[in-house]
Amino acid sequence: SSFDLTTTDEDGTNWDFFLLSMRNKAVRRLCDEEPLFLIVTIMCTRFSPLMRMWEYRMDPQEFQNLRAEARMHLEFICKLCRIQHERGKYFLHEHPEGANSWKEPMVRRLLEDYRVYECTGHMCQFGMVSEDKQGTGPVKKPTRFMTNALMIRDRLNRKCRD
């Protein structure tokens, strides 16, 4: 199953995790389907270095609302990861290395478990390229991963030569 804004539930409703009812439905589906592997992520924009630069240019209340929404999503995906982990199944979360999300308490709590691993991989090692006026070239884009699958961590822990 895939749960994002571009996919729908069995009623044809787009998955919107701002809604508690949709979050609850996703948890039920996860528990019913019992997938071996769960891949989760959230939009990086609200935890990105660019957002931190905009913080001082935004209305403080608007910024706090955006941050609260982002934390709610992050808490939700951490809950899904904990469910997987407790059932003896696997999860993978990715987010840019420089994102503030890695400092959030819900992520830190998951990483405190000795069976949860993290690593950084450079996306050029997985074929990411950029096309610009000078042509095509590899994109480093350091990306951080959190997983309870040691073999997945080892496969993603790849860096390009600077």
C-alpha positions in Angstrom: 0.0 0.0 0.0 1.0 3.6 -0.5 -0.3 6.4 1.6 0.3 9.9 0.3 -1.6 12.8 -1.1 -1.5 11.3 -4.6 -3.1 8.0 -3.6 -6.6 7.2 -2.2 -8.1 5.0 0.4 -10.8 2.4 -0.4 -13.4 5.2 -0.5 -11.5 7.2 -3.1 -10.4 9.8 -0.5 -6.9 11.2 -0.8 -4.7 10.3 2.2 -4.4 13.4 4.3 -2.5 12.9 7.6 -3.6 16.3 8.9 -6.8 14.4 9.6 -6.9 12.1 12.7 -9.3 9.8 11.0 -6.9 9.2 8.1 -4.0 8.6 10.5 -6.1 6.1 12.4 -7.1 4.4 9.1 -3.5 4.1 8.1 -2.5 2.6 11.4 -5.4 0.0 11.0 -4.2 -0.8 7.5 -0.6 -1.2 8.6 -1.7 -3.6 11.4 -4.1 -5.5 9.1 -1.7 -5.9 6.2 1.4 -6.5 8.3 4.0 -5.6 5.6 7.5 -6.9 6.0 8.9 -3.5 5.1 7.6 0.1 5.7 9.2 3.1 4.0 8.3 6.5 5.5 9.3 10.1 5.0 7.8 13.5 5.4 8.1 16.6 3.3 11.5 18.0 4.0 10.6 21.7 3.5 9.3 22.4 7.0 12.5 21.1 8.6 14.9 22.3 6.0 17.7 24.9 6.4 15.9 27.1 4.0 12.8 27.1 6.3 15.1 28.1 9.1 16.2 31.1 7.1 12.6 32.1 6.4 11.6 31.8 10.1 12.5 35.4 10.8 10.7 36.7 7.7 7.4 34.9 8.5 4.6 35.8 10.9 5.7 34.1 14.1 2.3 32.4 14.6 2.3 31.2 11.0 5.7 29.7 11.4 4.7 28.0 14.7 1.6 26.5 13.0 3.7 25.1 10.1 6.2 23.7 12.6 3.4 22.1 14.7 2.0 20.5 11.6 5.4 19.1 10.6 5.9 17.7 14.1 2.5 16.1 14.0 3.5 14.3 10.8 6.9 13.3 12.2 5.3 12.0 15.4 2.9 9.9 13.2 5.6 8.3 11.1 7.6 7.6 14.2 4.5 5.8 15.6 4.3 3.7 12.4 8.0 2.8 12.7 7.5 1.8 16.3 4.6 -0.4 15.4 6.7 -2.1 12.7 9.6 -2.5 15.1 7.5 -4.0 17.9 6.1 -6.5 15.5 9.5 -7.7 14.4 9.1 -6.1 10.9 11.3 -3.5 9.2 11.1 0.2 8.6 13.2 2.8 6.8 12.9 6.6 7.2 14.9 9.1 5.0 15.3 12.8 5.3 18.0 15.2 4.2 21.0 15.1 6.5 20.7 18.8 7.4 17.1 18.7 8.3 16.1 19.7 11.8 13.8 16.7 12.0 16.8 14.6 13.2 16.9 16.6 16.4 13.3 16.2 17.3 12.6 14.2 20.4 10.4 11.5 18.7 13.2 10.7 16.3 15.8 10.7 19.0 13.7 8.3 21.1 13.6 5.8 18.2 17.3 6.1 17.7 18.0 5.4 21.4 17.0 1.8 20.7 20.2 -0.2 20.1 18.4 -2.1 17.3 17.8 1.1 15.3 20.6 2.3 13.1 21.3 5.5 11.2 23.7 6.3 8.4 24.3 9.0 5.7 24.3 8.2 2.0 25.1 10.5 -0.9 22.4 10.3 -3.5 25.0 10.3 -6.4 25.7 6.7 -5.3 22.2 5.8 -6.3 22.1 7.5 -9.6 20.9 11.0 -8.8 22.0 13.5 -11.4 21.3 17.1 -12.2 20.8 18.6 -15.6 21.9 22.2 -16.2 23.5 24.4 -18.8 26.8 22.7 -18.3 25.3 19.2 -18.9 24.5 16.4 -16.6 26.4 15.6 -13.4 26.1 13.7 -10.2 24.3 15.3 -7.2 25.8 14.6 -3.8 22.7 15.4 -1.7 23.7 13.9 1.7 20.6 12.0 2.9 20.3 10.5 6.3 18.5 7.2 6.9 17.1 5.5 10.0 16.2 1.8 9.9 16.0 -1.3 12.1 17.4 -3.4 9.2 21.1 -3.6 9.5 21.6 -4.9 6.0 19.6 -1.9 4.6 21.7 0.5 6.6 24.9 -1.1 5.3 23.6 -0.8 1.7 22.6 2.9 2.1 25.8 3.9 3.9 27.5 4.9 0.6 29.4 8.2 -0.1 30.9 9.7 -3.1 34.4 10.8 -3.3 34.5 14.6 -3.0 
